């Protein structure tokens, strides 16, 4: 069995865009809207965690005296 590939931030943003379109369409039931919202919040949390990891790596590089660009 192959290892499951972790989603990229770009893929996650794409999923968020689709959820937003569904919510903005007004064609969802209230229950569906709550499900979309909950899923969206989980995706946002995932993105925040990924971004935090990158920021921590940058801080470690700065402490080691290496140059970097943001």
VMD Tcl script that draws the C-alpha trace (Angstrom):
set ca {
  {0.00 0.00 0.00}
  {1.42 3.39 -1.02}
  {1.90 6.15 1.52}
  {-0.74 8.87 1.35}
  {0.66 12.13 -0.01}
  {0.02 15.14 2.23}
  {-1.90 17.97 0.61}
  {-0.07 21.13 -0.33}
  {-1.18 24.54 0.84}
  {-2.16 25.35 -2.75}
  {-4.41 22.29 -2.96}
  {-5.99 23.21 0.35}
  {-6.64 26.78 -0.83}
  {-8.33 25.30 -3.90}
  {-10.63 23.24 -1.67}
  {-11.40 26.32 0.39}
  {-12.32 28.26 -2.76}
  {-14.74 25.50 -3.78}
  {-16.37 25.52 -0.35}
  {-16.74 29.31 -0.48}
  {-18.41 29.07 -3.90}
  {-20.87 26.50 -2.54}
  {-21.66 28.69 0.47}
  {-22.05 31.84 -1.64}
  {-24.32 30.13 -4.17}
  {-27.17 30.04 -1.66}
  {-28.24 26.64 -2.97}
  {-27.12 24.69 0.11}
  {-29.35 23.66 2.95}
  {-28.57 24.97 6.41}
  {-27.12 21.60 7.40}
  {-24.92 21.50 4.30}
  {-23.76 25.04 5.00}
  {-22.72 24.09 8.53}
  {-20.85 21.07 7.15}
  {-19.05 23.24 4.58}
  {-18.16 25.73 7.32}
  {-16.79 22.99 9.58}
  {-14.75 21.50 6.75}
  {-13.47 24.96 5.83}
  {-12.34 25.65 9.38}
  {-10.40 22.37 9.43}
  {-8.72 23.33 6.16}
  {-7.82 26.78 7.53}
  {-6.31 25.14 10.62}
  {-4.26 22.83 8.38}
  {-2.94 25.83 6.42}
  {-2.06 27.71 9.60}
  {-0.12 24.72 10.90}
  {1.82 24.38 7.63}
  {2.65 28.09 7.61}
  {3.76 27.94 11.26}
  {6.17 25.10 10.40}
  {7.71 27.16 7.60}
  {8.06 30.20 9.87}
  {9.83 28.09 12.50}
  {12.27 26.78 9.89}
  {13.04 30.36 8.85}
  {13.70 31.33 12.47}
  {16.09 28.39 12.85}
  {17.92 29.45 9.69}
  {18.20 33.02 11.02}
  {19.66 31.77 14.29}
  {22.29 29.81 12.36}
  {23.38 32.99 10.62}
  {22.32 31.95 7.17}
  {20.84 34.43 4.73}
  {17.29 34.11 3.49}
  {14.67 36.07 1.62}
  {11.01 36.28 2.51}
}
mol new
graphics top color blue
foreach p $ca { graphics top sphere $p radius 0.5 }
foreach p [lrange $ca 0 end-1] q [lrange $ca 1 end] { graphics top cylinder $p $q radius 0.2 }
display resetview
